[in-house]
Amino acid sequence: MVITTPTPTHLPIATLAAQNKKHVFLEKPMALSIAECDAIMKVVEQNSVLLQLGFMRRFDPEFVTAAHRIEAGEIGQPMMIKTNTHGPGLPPPWARDLKTSNGMLAEVNSHDWDTLRWLMGSSLERVYTEVANFKGPANNVDTPNFYDNALVNVKFKNGGLGMISGVCPCGYGYDARVEIVGEKGILQISELKGQSLVVCTDRDQGLITPIFRTWPERFKWAYINELEHFVTCIQDETPPRASGVDGRWAVAGVLAGTKSFLEQRPVYLREIIDA
């Protein structure tokens, strides 16, 4: 079963699927809380079904190639990773309300939380978040604690550093880029340019090049590859590459990041996981 419903419904639907012996593909974010993540992992284990999280970046050709080159030691041990998701379109009311969602850090930036941990090869230790609301008034948004810009600083258990940049809505297009600085070099994933195409018809206007307008354009093959991987795992009875543990860590990062900006302080992950 492929579950792409709003986050508050993930636990009951995943539970129903697992109890009926259906393998579960669960879109991000995994759930609203660590307790809900644990409940989902428990029910799939009890019913011997697979659980795969919808972290499509783990199946994007460029991201996969980058991960392999990092693992091979080409740029040395990663020291710092910067990742951004700037997405067009205002999230629906339920997705921007902290009462029914965990906000943009979850609904938009879950992929960034997973990307950081995946490429750094280490779990998060501490986060500090700053948020801002620039476009809410113009979009008639009066949701408490609404924000459309977020910057998150991350310290990893292995000493590495990370940063997440989130903007939504973003007027210029869909922008998902990552930079990894290693001890021996640097690796950059993706670019603003949507196609290898440049047009010039006016010397005063200059060069024009397309940009990715939406996430389905940018990650077309990643979405196809992740579902193909899910089917293959079912057929071969092998564990998926994007697991419930990965989803749980992303949720933990989101909760820590949210707690950080609400309480205006750095938050250790142990405060979330051990709560």
N, C-alpha and C positions, 0 to 999 in steps of 0.2 A: 504494500500500500504506500502511495506517495502522498504525504501530508504537507500541504502548502497553505493551511488555514492560519488565521491570526494566532499569535503566540499563546493567549490564554486557553486555547482549545487543544494544544499539543498533548498535554498529559492525558486527558480523557480519550482522545481519539487514538493515540498511540497504545494506550492500555487496551482499548477495545480491539484494535488490530492484532496485538500480540496474543491476547486471550483467544482469538480466533485463528491462531497459528499463521498469521500473515507477517511476512518480513516487512520491516518498516524503513522507508526513506523519509527522513524528517527534515524539513527546511529549517534554516536558521531563523532566529535564535532558538536553541533547543527548548527552553522553558523560561519561566519567570523567576525561578529560584533554584538554589542548589538542591533543596529537598525534592522539588519536582523532577530535576535531572536524575537524582538518585532513584526516584520511583519509576521513571521510564526505563532506566538501565536494569532495574530489578525485575520488572515485568517481562522484558524481552529475554532476559536470562532464564527466568522461571519457565518460559514457554519455548525456549530453544529456537528463537528466531533471530534474524540479523537486524542490526540497527546501523544505518548510515546517515550521517549528517550532511546537509546540503552546503558544504563548503566547496563551492565550485572552483575556487582558485587552485585548489590542490589537484585539479584535473585540467587546468588551462595549459596548453603547450609551452608558453613562455615561462610561466611560474614553475612548471615541472622541470624544465631545462635548467632554470636558475637553481632550484633546490638540488639537482644532481651535481651541478658545478660547485655549489657550496660544500656538499657532502664530500666531494672529491678533493677538497682543500685548495681549490684554485685561488681564492682570495684570502685564504687563511681563516682563522677563527673570526666569525662575525663579532664586531665590537658594538656596532650601532645599526639599528634598522629604523627607517622612516617609511611609514605607509599611509596612504590617504585614500579615502573614498568620498568624492564630492558628487552628489547625485542630483539630477533634475527632479522637479516635482515635489510638492508639499506632501509629507506623509499623511495618511488618513487620520481622523481624530483619535481613534483608539491607539494608533501607533505612536502618537506624540504625547499621550497622557500617561504619566508615571503611575496612575492608578490601574491602568489596564495594559501597560507595556512598561518596558524599561527605557523608553525613549530612543532617540537617534543613535546613541552609543550601542544599542542592541539591534534595532531594526535596520540601520544603515551600516554601522561599523563592526558588526559581528565578524565579518570577513577579515577585518584588520586585526582584531584580537587574535584570531586563529593564525593569520599570516605571521604575526610577530613570533608567536610561540613555535610555530612550525619551522621557520627559517632560522631562528636563533638556536633552536635545539635545546631550549631551556624553558622552565615554567616561570611565571611572573612572581615577583616578590612584593613589589610596592608600586602604587600608581598615584599620580597627582593630576587632577583634571581642572581645566578652566573652560567655562562655556559662556556664550553670548547670544543674545537675541537681537538680530539686526532687521529681519524681514517679517517678524510676527505681526506687528501692527498693520503693515501694508496688506497682509494676507488675512486680516481679521481673526488672528489667533489670540485668544485670551486664556489659553490653558495654563494653569499654574506650573511654574518651573520649566516652561517651554524654552528651548534653545535651538538655534539653527547653525551654530558654529561651535566646534569643540576641539580642544587640543589636550591630548593626554601624554604625559611623560611616564615612562615605565622603567623600572629597574628589575632585571632578571636575577634569578638565583645564581646564575653563573657569572654575575658581574656585568653582563652586557646591558646596553641602554636601548630604549625604543621610544618611538613617538607615533601617535595616531593623530591625523588631521581629518576632521569630519565637517562637511558643509552640505546642508540639505534644507531648502532647495538651493540648487546651484544653477545659475542662469546660463552659463556658457556651454554646458553639455555634461557628459558623464566622464569622470576623471578618476582612474584607479591606477596609481603608480606606486612603486616601491623602490627604495634605495637601500642597499646593504653595504656598509663600510666594514671591510675586514682588515686583519693585521697586515695582509699583503696586497690589498687592492680594493676596488669598488665594483659593485654590480648593480645595474639599474634595470628594472623590469617595466616595460610598457612606456608609452609616450602619449602626449596629447593628440598627436596626429592620428586620425581614424583610418586613413588610407595613404598609400604612397603615391599621392597625387598633388600636384601643384599647378595652379592656374594663375595666369596674369593677363589681364586685358586692359589695364589702365596703370600707367607708370606712377600716377599719383596715389592710387589705391594700393598698389603693391601686390605681393603674393597672397593667394588664397589657397588654403588646404582644408579638407574636410576634418571634422572632429567626430568622435563617437557621440551620438545623440542620446543613447540609452544603454543600459547594462546588457540587454539581450544582444545588441550589436557587438559590444566589446567581448562578451564571454560566450558567444554562440557555441563554440566547440567545447568549451568547458562544461556547459549544461548537458550537451550530448554525451560527452565522455563520462561524466559522473553517473548518469543513468545506465550507460552501458556497463560501467564498472559494477554498479549495484546488481544488475542482472547476472553478470559473470560470477559475482560472489555467491549469489543464490545457487547458481548451477554447479559451481565448484566447491561450495560449502567452505568458503574462505572468508576471513574477517575483512570488512571494508577498510579502506585507507583513512576515511574520515569517521572516527568512532564517537561513541557516546562520551568517552573520556575527553576527547577534543572539544565536544560541544559543551561539556560541563565546565572546562577551563575558560572557554569564551564567556559563558554566563558569569562565572566568578569575576572575570575582568570587568565585565559590564557593571556588575553590582558594586565592585570596588570603585570604579570610576564614577558612578552615580553618587555613592556615599561621599566621595572626595569633594565633588563640587557642591553638594548640599551642605556638607559640614566644613567646607573650605580648609581642607587639610590633606596631607598625604595619607593614604590608607594601605595597610598591609593586607595581602591576600589571606593571611591566616585569620584576620578578623571576619572574613566572609566565609571561608571554608570551615572554620572551627566553631562558627556561631551556632 
